[in-house]
Amino acid sequence: MKIYFSEFEVVTSSRLEIIDITKMVEEVVAKSGVRNGICVVHLPHATAALMLNEAETRLWHDYLRLVKDVFKPDGDWQHNIIDSNAHAHLASGFIGQTRILPIKDGQLVRGTWQNILLLELDGPRHRRVVVEVLGE
């Protein structure tokens, strides 16, 4: 079995923002040479998350509004006593920082409307994206 590890950086520009990282992950898969296996995409951050969904800007606005409505940035969170980003930790914990996708014939297996989206919850920041590809 072949194991290929890579990482890249994404620079965000807003407190809440969505960035499509699909092409960057696909480039890592291509460089790996793995034809069939799995791809693990991971954010080693407690205030960002990963989603698989459509890359449509109005939907992105809906996601960001949902995060603001459910995980209120100005909410009466205990963590805000020491840092003003409790909403980011809470949202990240519920959405998650890791996604696993199958690889078949050297390509990520994803639905027509599934892109890999980095959800920035406490920006602007420099975010490290870790990609590990395993397979044959």
FENTA-V74452 format. One record per pair of residues at least 12 apart in sequence whose ideal C-beta (glycine too) atoms are under 8 Angstrom apart, sorted by the first residue. I is the first residue (numbers start at 1). J is the second residue. If there is no record, write none. Layout:
I J
I J
//
This chain:
1 37
1 134
1 135
1 136
2 32
2 33
2 34
2 37
2 133
2 134
2 135
2 136
3 132
3 133
3 134
4 28
4 31
4 32
4 33
4 34
4 132
4 133
4 134
5 130
5 131
5 132
5 133
6 28
6 31
6 32
6 130
6 131
6 132
6 133
7 128
7 129
7 130
7 131
8 24
8 28
8 128
8 129
8 131
9 126
9 127
9 128
9 129
10 24
10 118
10 126
10 127
10 129
11 124
11 125
11 126
11 127
12 118
12 120
12 123
12 124
12 125
12 126
12 127
13 123
13 124
14 120
14 123
14 124
15 73
15 120
15 121
15 122
15 123
15 124
16 64
16 67
16 68
16 73
16 120
16 121
16 123
17 64
17 119
17 120
17 123
18 51
18 60
18 63
18 64
18 117
18 118
18 119
18 120
19 117
19 118
19 120
20 55
20 115
20 116
20 117
20 118
21 41
21 116
21 117
21 118
21 129
22 55
22 115
22 116
24 129
25 39
25 41
25 108
25 116
25 129
25 131
26 107
26 108
28 131
28 133
29 103
29 106
29 107
29 108
29 131
29 133
30 106
32 133
34 103
34 106
34 133
34 134
34 135
34 136
35 103
35 105
35 106
35 135
35 136
36 103
36 104
36 105
36 135
36 136
37 102
37 103
37 133
37 134
37 135
37 136
38 100
38 101
38 102
38 103
38 133
38 134
38 135
39 100
39 101
39 102
39 103
39 108
39 131
39 132
39 133
39 134
40 98
40 99
40 100
40 130
40 131
40 132
40 133
40 134
41 98
41 99
41 100
41 101
41 116
41 129
41 130
41 131
42 97
42 98
42 129
42 130
42 131
42 132
43 97
43 98
43 118
43 127
43 128
43 129
43 130
44 97
44 128
44 130
45 92
45 97
45 125
45 127
45 128
46 88
46 89
46 92
46 97
47 85
47 88
47 89
47 92
47 121
47 122
47 125
48 88
48 92
48 97
48 118
48 119
48 120
48 121
48 122
48 125
48 127
49 91
49 92
49 95
49 96
49 97
49 118
49 119
49 121
50 95
50 96
50 97
50 98
50 99
50 116
50 117
50 118
50 119
51 63
51 95
51 99
51 116
51 117
51 119
52 99
52 101
52 110
52 114
52 115
52 116
52 117
53 113
53 114
53 115
53 117
54 113
54 114
54 115
55 115
55 117
60 117
63 119
67 87
67 91
67 119
67 121
68 87
70 91
71 87
71 88
71 90
71 91
71 94
72 87
73 87
75 87
77 90
85 121
85 122
87 121
88 121
88 122
91 119
91 121
92 121
95 119
99 116
101 116
103 133
103 135
//
